[in-house]
Structures are given as structure tokens and as C-alpha cells.
């Protein structure tokens, strides 16, 4: 299976979460409606991540992850283009590979994945990139789950 990513837009990404646009004008935009925590004992977790660029073309995906009980937000701090690969949760469990979608985001777009949204690891395309990452964690195995999947490729323009 080969996936060709499209541009990240609010409508296209809506089944998986929310797009966060960096403001172009003075002022503040609120995105708290997208945040979700399904465990009362989980604490907010804010981290900063530096990811090297991914040179693989096409990219081969063999592993997806999810945060069953927490949304996860990625805010670009110093990024050019980055790749988002998502899949819905299958009724039989695990990721539904028939629903895999891929998007190219700019350095002025962040995302919040809804709880239980399967996704590929953070993938930076053109140069190393820095992100702020927000989610809820309680230190249990429920914080994150990684599963191998039938390999597929993403053709990166």
C-alpha cells in the first residue's frame, strides 16, 4: 500500500483531531476544546522535542502508536515541513489501515490528535525540527501503545 500525503487542512484532519494555526495577527487563539483526558489521575505533561529530519523517500511505516486516554498536541517551535500519518481505531481493535491518511504540515501548523487516534511517530521532513508536545500521563502502560502494522509507504513530495 502506498499513501500520498495531501496538505494539512482543518476539514481533512477533522476525523482525527484539530489543526492549530499559528496566528498571523496580534492576539490569541484558543484551542482547548480539542484537549482530552479520560483518566482523572493523569497529570498534564509538557515536553519539548528535537527531531532530526527524515531523509527516507519514500518513507516506510511499520509501527503506529496511540494514546488511548489522552489527546496529544504537537506545536511547532522551529520547523519547516512535517509529516502526519493517522489511522482510525478498527472495530476489531488496533489501527484500521484501510483508513490511513497522510498530511504535510507547514511550520505554522500544529495538531491535536484526539484520544485513541493511531498515528505514526513525529516525522520532520526538510531539516531538524523542534516541537512542544502536550498530553496527559499517569505513568501506566495506558500512556502510550505501539503496535507493528503491515508495512506501507508514504510517497513524500
Secondary structure as UniProt FT lines:
FT   STRAND          2..4
FT   STRAND          6..7
FT   HELIX           10..13
FT   TURN            14..16
FT   STRAND          17..21
FT   HELIX           32..34
FT   TURN            40..41
FT   STRAND          43..51
FT   STRAND          59..66
FT   TURN            68..69
FT   STRAND          72..78
FT   STRAND          82..87
FT   TURN            91..92
FT   HELIX           97..99
FT   STRAND          101..105
FT   TURN            107..108
FT   STRAND          109..113
FT   TURN            115..116
FT   STRAND          118..119
FT   STRAND          123..124
FT   STRAND          129..137
FT   HELIX           141..143
FT   STRAND          145..155
//
